[in-house]
């Protein structure tokens, strides 16, 4: 299954890594490696994440890679990472996201 990133998710992941790197550059690199490995696994195991509790639809799932949640949608033949949110944040439409990471 093909794995894609939305522009919003790419931008949010970059901001998250920059935020982590302010205090802990090594931790930011470790987080990015964990994100890359986890997202790559979605191609083979798209149901590996839990259903996003706030949404409750089986096609919207998330991987928790502390301190962030990677929200993705399973579509026909592909998986799309749609948002990267701080783990303490609840879900909302990424188009409405004005919170800085």
C-alpha positions, 0 to 999 in steps of 0.5 A, spaced: 500 500 500 502 506 498 503 511 503 503 519 502 503 525 507 499 531 506 502 538 506 499 540 512 502 533 516 509 534 512 509 542 515 507 540 522 512 534 523 517 539 521 515 544 526 515 538 531 522 536 530 524 544 530 521 544 537 524 538 540 531 540 537 531 547 541 532 543 547 534 536 545 537 536 538 539 528 539 532 527 541 529 530 535 533 526 530 531 520 534 523 522 533 524 523 526 527 516 525 521 513 529 516 517 525 520 515 518 520 507 521 513 507 523 510 511 517 514 506 513 510 500 516 503 503 515 504 501 507 504 493 510 500 494 516 495 500 515 491 498 521 497 498 526 495 504 529 489 505 534 482 508 531 482 516 533 478 516 539 475 523 537 473 521 530 471 514 532 471 512 524 475 506 522 479 509 517 482 514 521 487 512 525 493 514 529 500 512 531 503 515 538 510 517 537 511 521 544 510 527 544 506 527 538 500 523 534 500 522 527 493 521 524 492 518 518 487 516 513 486 509 510 483 510 503 483 505 497 490 502 496 493 508 500 494 511 506 495 518 507 498 521 514 493 527 515 496 531 521 501 531 526 498 533 533 501 534 540 499 528 544 495 532 549 491 536 543 485 533 541 483 532 534 480 537 530 480 538 522 487 540 520 485 545 516 483 549 522 489 548 526 492 554 528 496 551 534 503 552 534 507 546 535 
